[in-house]
Amino acid sequence: MIITKTPFRMSFFGGGTDMESYFKEYGGAVLSTTFDKYCYVTVRHLPRFFDYTTELSYSKIERVTDVEDIQHPAIRNAMKMLDMHELRLTYEADLPARSGLGTSSSFAVGMLNAFYALKGKFADKRRLADEAIYLERVLCAEAGGWQDQIAAAFGGFNRIDFTADGYEVRPVILSPARKQALSDNLMLFFTGFTRFSAHIQQQNNLTAAQKVSQLKQMHALVDEAERVLVDSTAPLAEFGRLLDTTWRLKRGTGSAISTEGIDALYEKALAAGALGGKLLGAGGGGFLLFYVEKEKQAAVRAALADLLYVPFEFENGGTRVIHYTPEAYTPR
């Protein structure tokens, strides 16, 4: 039996520039971190006592005798890609799916990590990221960027640069005190809405040709935000104001990014003292992140009292195997 633990990510700056159709031509970069909310994938070989050969438990339960009959596209394609058979797979998570935190990519990375471990093989973080990108973007043909799979595999607070040649992961070096201060000034709220990121991306891509200038500005904000973070003399409040800038730019990249309800919540938080924030993920719903200095946090929580507040801390581990019990398995 194998259990993997894979973190979710929050993307601060550069989202959208990690789309292959964009960065292959213009280059791209994102600034993001993983945090201490995880998905867990448990995998073992299914004992041969049943009239089905594979059992899957996620938001649904599937029991099939042929991999081709699996409804979940990521599981079906991953099992075919790595030649997996006769499995029992269970997925559970600390936060809901389709909520802007890269949950589907964290699942893909954690599942591939578990499959390799079940085979008795080690897959490094880059391999897991690369294969999760291939799984979601090519085999499953889901629209979206590359940052989620990379963040889930590598973990930590990183700048990820994208070029025509691929990507480079570069940790952002902060003192422990400054990193903790940043974490302490960030507040996360669940809006209660969930949606498929790929659907939002498809809608937004309808106007991508007209949005290159906005994406270039969002790319430039990665440099500004990184400068604020690594310069110990720069006030961290600038990071919050830059979040507001990138959110307003992002709203201009597609009609499906926001809703009147989300806009109203955002403005309520700013009126209560938040310096800036953004909706995490592709847009349309999920989690709102705000930069709020300590003395204003009670007022922001009161202003958003109808939303679920989710405390968190940054994490650095990326995907990992947390339980490993080898099994004797002989293919049929």
Backbone torsions as a table, in degrees:
resi	resn	phi	psi	omega
1	MET	NA	138.8	179.1
2	ILE	-123.2	137.3	171.0
3	ILE	-126.9	125.3	174.0
4	THR	-110.9	152.4	-179.7
5	LYS	-127.1	120.1	-173.5
6	THR	-130.3	129.3	-175.0
7	PRO	-78.2	160.1	168.5
8	PHE	-90.9	163.9	-176.7
9	ARG	-121.6	155.6	166.6
10	MET	-123.5	128.4	-177.0
11	SER	-100.1	123.4	-177.7
12	PHE	-89.9	-50.8	-172.9
13	PHE	-139.5	149.5	172.7
14	GLY	91.6	-0.5	179.1
15	GLY	-57.4	135.4	-175.8
16	GLY	103.1	-33.5	176.4
17	THR	-79.0	-3.9	176.2
18	ASP	-91.9	6.7	175.1
19	MET	-76.2	130.1	-175.6
20	GLU	-58.0	-37.8	-179.1
21	SER	-63.5	-25.3	179.1
22	TYR	-90.7	-53.7	-170.3
23	PHE	-72.5	-21.6	176.4
24	LYS	-62.6	-28.0	-179.5
25	GLU	-99.8	-40.6	-171.9
26	TYR	-112.0	-11.0	-170.8
27	GLY	79.0	161.6	-179.5
28	GLY	-158.3	169.0	176.7
29	ALA	-160.8	147.3	173.3
30	VAL	-132.7	152.0	173.3
31	LEU	-117.7	118.8	-174.5
32	SER	-150.5	168.6	175.0
33	THR	-142.4	156.7	166.2
34	THR	-96.6	157.7	-178.0
35	PHE	-139.7	175.1	-164.6
36	ASP	-82.3	46.3	168.8
37	LYS	-126.4	134.1	-164.6
38	TYR	-133.9	161.6	163.9
39	CYS	-112.6	150.7	-176.6
40	TYR	-124.1	129.5	177.9
41	VAL	-118.9	122.0	176.6
42	THR	-109.0	129.3	-178.4
43	VAL	-134.8	136.0	171.0
44	ARG	-150.3	166.2	174.0
45	HIS	-78.7	135.6	-177.5
46	LEU	-75.9	125.2	175.7
47	PRO	-57.3	149.9	-172.3
48	ARG	-90.4	54.5	178.9
49	PHE	-109.5	0.9	-168.8
50	PHE	-117.4	165.9	177.5
51	ASP	-89.0	13.2	172.1
52	TYR	-130.1	160.3	-175.1
53	THR	-112.3	-14.2	179.7
54	THR	-139.3	134.8	178.8
55	GLU	-128.0	128.2	-178.0
56	LEU	-123.0	134.4	178.3
57	SER	-129.1	110.7	173.9
58	TYR	-136.0	-124.4	173.5
59	SER	-74.5	-14.9	173.9
60	LYS	-125.4	170.0	170.8
61	ILE	-117.8	124.8	177.9
62	GLU	-117.8	137.1	173.8
63	ARG	-131.9	116.5	-173.8
64	VAL	-135.2	162.3	174.4
65	THR	-109.1	-7.7	-179.6
66	ASP	-135.2	128.8	-179.5
67	VAL	-54.8	-35.0	-179.1
68	GLU	-62.4	-19.7	-178.8
69	ASP	-86.9	-4.3	179.6
70	ILE	-66.9	130.0	-178.2
71	GLN	-79.5	-35.2	-176.6
72	HIS	-70.2	112.9	-171.9
73	PRO	-63.9	-38.0	-178.4
74	ALA	-67.3	-42.5	179.3
75	ILE	-66.2	-46.5	-179.4
76	ARG	-57.7	-48.8	-177.0
77	ASN	-71.3	-34.0	177.7
78	ALA	-67.7	-40.8	178.1
79	MET	-63.6	-39.3	177.4
80	LYS	-68.9	-41.0	-177.2
81	MET	-62.9	-41.2	-177.5
82	LEU	-103.2	9.9	175.8
83	ASP	56.8	53.9	179.9
84	MET	-98.7	142.5	-178.2
85	HIS	-144.0	156.0	172.3
86	GLU	52.7	63.5	-175.0
87	LEU	-114.8	151.9	160.4
88	ARG	-116.2	118.6	-177.7
89	LEU	-122.7	132.6	178.0
90	THR	-127.0	134.5	177.7
91	TYR	-118.2	134.8	169.7
92	GLU	-147.1	160.0	-172.8
93	ALA	-151.4	158.6	178.5
94	ASP	-77.6	-23.8	-176.3
95	LEU	-133.0	158.1	-175.3
96	PRO	-71.8	153.4	176.5
97	ALA	-73.0	165.7	176.4
98	ARG	56.0	44.2	-174.9
99	SER	-126.7	13.2	173.0
100	GLY	91.5	12.0	-176.9
101	LEU	-113.2	17.5	179.9
102	GLY	70.0	30.1	-172.7
103	THR	-63.8	-39.7	-178.2
104	SER	-66.0	-36.7	179.0
105	SER	-73.3	-35.8	174.6
106	SER	-61.5	-40.6	175.9
107	PHE	-62.4	-45.2	-179.4
108	ALA	-60.1	-45.0	179.5
109	VAL	-64.3	-46.6	-179.6
110	GLY	-64.5	-36.9	178.0
111	MET	-66.0	-47.0	178.9
112	LEU	-62.2	-39.9	177.0
113	ASN	-59.4	-43.2	179.7
114	ALA	-67.3	-40.4	179.7
115	PHE	-62.2	-44.7	178.5
116	TYR	-62.6	-42.5	179.8
117	ALA	-63.3	-39.1	179.1
118	LEU	-63.3	-30.2	176.0
119	LYS	-81.0	-3.5	-177.3
120	GLY	77.3	24.8	-177.8
121	LYS	-117.7	152.0	176.2
122	PHE	-101.9	132.5	174.3
123	ALA	-120.8	124.1	-178.7
124	ASP	-75.3	173.4	-171.8
125	LYS	-64.0	-39.7	179.9
126	ARG	-65.8	-40.7	178.8
127	ARG	-62.6	-42.8	179.3
128	LEU	-63.7	-41.9	178.2
129	ALA	-63.8	-47.9	-178.2
130	ASP	-60.6	-43.8	-176.4
131	GLU	-74.0	-31.1	175.2
132	ALA	-67.9	-38.5	175.2
133	ILE	-61.4	-47.0	179.8
134	TYR	-62.1	-41.6	-179.8
135	LEU	-60.9	-50.2	-174.2
136	GLU	-78.3	-43.4	-172.3
137	ARG	-85.7	-29.8	-177.1
138	VAL	-103.6	-60.2	-175.1
139	LEU	-67.0	-40.8	179.6
140	CYS	-92.3	-9.3	177.5
141	ALA	54.3	39.5	178.8
142	GLU	-92.0	133.2	178.1
143	ALA	-68.8	148.7	177.7
144	GLY	149.2	177.8	-178.3
145	GLY	-96.4	-165.9	-176.7
146	TRP	-107.3	-12.3	-168.6
147	GLN	-66.3	-34.2	-173.4
148	ASP	-64.2	-45.3	-179.0
149	GLN	-64.8	-39.9	-179.3
150	ILE	-66.4	-46.3	-179.7
151	ALA	-61.1	-45.1	-178.2
152	ALA	-63.7	-38.0	-178.9
153	ALA	-72.9	-48.1	-173.3
154	PHE	-82.4	-38.9	-176.1
155	GLY	72.1	166.8	175.4
156	GLY	91.1	-178.6	-179.4
157	PHE	-97.0	110.9	-170.3
158	ASN	-134.1	154.3	160.3
159	ARG	-102.2	127.0	178.7
160	ILE	-114.2	117.8	178.9
161	ASP	-99.8	138.9	-178.7
162	PHE	-119.0	133.0	176.5
163	THR	-135.8	178.6	177.1
164	ALA	-62.4	-20.1	-179.2
165	ASP	-91.1	-6.6	-179.5
166	GLY	135.1	-134.9	-176.7
167	TYR	-144.9	158.4	176.2
168	GLU	-133.2	132.1	178.9
169	VAL	-101.6	121.5	-178.2
170	ARG	-126.7	111.4	178.9
171	PRO	-59.3	139.5	174.6
172	VAL	-87.4	118.7	-173.9
173	ILE	-88.7	111.8	177.6
174	LEU	-123.6	149.8	172.3
175	SER	-66.5	149.9	178.5
176	PRO	-54.0	-38.4	-177.8
177	ALA	-67.4	-41.4	-178.8
178	ARG	-71.0	-37.9	177.8
179	LYS	-64.5	-40.7	178.4
180	GLN	-67.5	-37.3	178.5
181	ALA	-63.4	-40.6	176.7
182	LEU	-61.7	-47.6	179.4
183	SER	-58.8	-42.2	-177.8
184	ASP	-65.7	-24.2	-178.0
185	ASN	-96.3	4.8	178.2
186	LEU	-104.6	136.0	-180.0
187	MET	-125.9	134.1	-175.4
188	LEU	-117.4	130.4	-179.4
189	PHE	-130.1	139.9	177.2
190	PHE	-93.3	124.2	-177.9
191	THR	-79.5	-17.5	-177.9
192	GLY	92.3	-6.4	179.2
193	PHE	-99.2	140.0	172.7
194	THR	-129.3	153.2	-178.5
195	ARG	-159.0	163.9	176.4
196	PHE	-83.3	119.9	178.8
197	SER	-56.1	-40.3	-177.8
198	ALA	-60.6	-35.2	179.3
199	HIS	-66.9	-41.3	178.1
200	ILE	-64.1	-44.4	-179.5
201	GLN	-59.8	-41.4	-178.9
202	GLN	-63.5	-41.9	178.5
203	GLN	-64.5	-42.9	-178.4
204	ASN	-68.1	-32.1	-179.2
205	ASN	-65.2	-16.2	179.1
206	LEU	-61.8	-27.0	-179.1
207	THR	-118.5	20.4	-175.3
208	ALA	-61.6	-34.5	-178.0
209	ALA	-62.6	-31.2	-179.3
210	GLN	-86.9	-4.1	-172.4
211	LYS	-109.6	11.9	-177.8
212	VAL	-60.1	-40.1	-178.3
213	SER	-63.8	-39.4	177.3
214	GLN	-64.8	-41.5	-179.8
215	LEU	-65.4	-35.0	176.6
216	LYS	-65.2	-38.9	176.5
217	GLN	-66.5	-38.8	177.9
218	MET	-65.4	-35.5	175.8
219	HIS	-62.8	-45.4	-179.2
220	ALA	-62.4	-31.4	179.7
221	LEU	-65.6	-24.9	175.9
222	VAL	-60.1	-44.1	178.7
223	ASP	-62.7	-44.6	-178.8
224	GLU	-63.6	-44.3	-178.3
225	ALA	-66.6	-40.0	178.2
226	GLU	-64.1	-39.9	178.0
227	ARG	-60.4	-43.2	178.9
228	VAL	-60.7	-43.1	-176.0
229	LEU	-67.3	-44.7	-172.1
230	VAL	-83.8	-16.7	177.2
231	ASP	-86.7	104.4	-174.5
232	SER	-65.3	-15.1	178.9
233	THR	-90.5	-11.2	-179.1
234	ALA	-80.2	136.0	177.7
235	PRO	-67.3	131.7	179.9
236	LEU	-62.6	-21.8	178.6
237	ALA	-56.5	-27.3	178.2
238	GLU	-62.6	-32.1	177.3
239	PHE	-61.4	-42.1	178.6
240	GLY	-64.2	-41.6	180.0
241	ARG	-67.5	-34.7	176.8
242	LEU	-67.4	-33.0	175.2
243	LEU	-59.8	-40.8	178.0
244	ASP	-63.6	-40.8	179.4
245	THR	-62.0	-47.0	-177.1
246	THR	-68.7	-33.1	177.8
247	TRP	-65.0	-42.9	-179.3
248	ARG	-68.3	-33.6	173.1
249	LEU	-66.6	-43.6	-178.0
250	LYS	-62.4	-37.8	178.7
251	ARG	-60.5	-23.1	179.7
252	GLY	-85.7	-1.5	-177.2
253	THR	-93.6	-2.2	178.6
254	GLY	179.2	144.5	-177.2
255	SER	-69.8	-19.7	-177.1
256	ALA	-90.2	-0.1	-174.8
257	ILE	-63.2	-46.2	-174.1
258	SER	-130.1	176.4	176.5
259	THR	-135.2	167.3	177.3
260	GLU	-60.5	-37.8	179.9
261	GLY	-65.2	-43.2	179.1
262	ILE	-66.5	-41.9	177.5
263	ASP	-59.2	-40.2	-179.9
264	ALA	-65.5	-42.2	177.3
265	LEU	-62.3	-42.1	-179.3
266	TYR	-61.7	-46.1	-178.6
267	GLU	-67.8	-33.8	175.7
268	LYS	-62.1	-42.0	179.7
269	ALA	-65.0	-41.6	178.6
270	LEU	-65.1	-39.5	179.1
271	ALA	-64.6	-28.6	-179.3
272	ALA	-85.2	-8.2	175.6
273	GLY	130.3	-5.5	176.6
274	ALA	-65.3	140.0	179.5
275	LEU	-84.6	-23.6	-179.7
276	GLY	178.1	174.7	179.8
277	GLY	179.6	-171.0	179.0
278	LYS	-166.8	159.2	169.6
279	LEU	-85.6	126.4	-177.1
280	LEU	-77.4	146.4	176.3
281	GLY	89.6	-162.8	-173.1
282	ALA	-69.8	-23.7	-178.8
283	GLY	120.6	175.4	175.6
284	GLY	90.0	-11.5	-179.9
285	GLY	154.1	-176.8	178.1
286	GLY	109.8	-125.0	-174.0
287	PHE	-109.7	136.5	172.0
288	LEU	-101.0	130.9	177.8
289	LEU	-113.2	134.0	179.3
290	PHE	-129.6	147.7	169.3
291	TYR	-97.1	117.0	-175.2
292	VAL	-137.6	122.1	177.4
293	GLU	-69.6	153.8	-167.9
294	LYS	-49.2	-46.2	-173.0
295	GLU	-69.3	-13.4	-179.6
296	LYS	-103.1	-5.3	-171.5
297	GLN	-66.7	-36.8	178.5
298	ALA	-62.7	-39.7	-179.7
299	ALA	-67.6	-38.5	179.0
300	VAL	-67.9	-41.5	177.2
301	ARG	-61.5	-38.4	178.8
302	ALA	-67.4	-39.7	-179.2
303	ALA	-66.4	-30.2	-179.4
304	LEU	-110.0	36.7	-174.2
305	ALA	-62.2	-22.6	-179.8
306	ASP	-79.1	-9.8	-179.4
307	LEU	-100.8	155.0	176.8
308	LEU	-81.7	122.1	176.9
309	TYR	-86.5	132.3	-175.7
310	VAL	-121.7	100.3	176.0
311	PRO	-68.6	151.9	-178.0
312	PHE	-157.4	167.5	171.1
313	GLU	-133.3	153.0	174.7
314	PHE	-66.7	155.2	174.6
315	GLU	-134.0	162.4	-173.2
316	ASN	-125.7	0.8	-167.7
317	GLY	-87.5	-26.4	-171.9
318	GLY	65.3	-166.5	-178.0
319	THR	-67.8	145.1	-179.9
320	ARG	-153.1	154.6	172.8
321	VAL	-89.2	120.2	-178.3
322	ILE	-105.2	-11.1	172.9
323	HIS	-145.6	131.7	-178.7
324	TYR	-138.9	109.9	172.7
325	THR	-122.5	107.1	-178.8
326	PRO	-60.6	149.7	178.1
327	GLU	-123.7	145.0	169.7
328	ALA	-84.9	119.4	-178.0
329	TYR	-134.8	126.1	175.6
330	THR	-115.0	118.2	-179.9
331	PRO	-58.7	150.5	177.5
332	ARG	-62.0	NA	NA
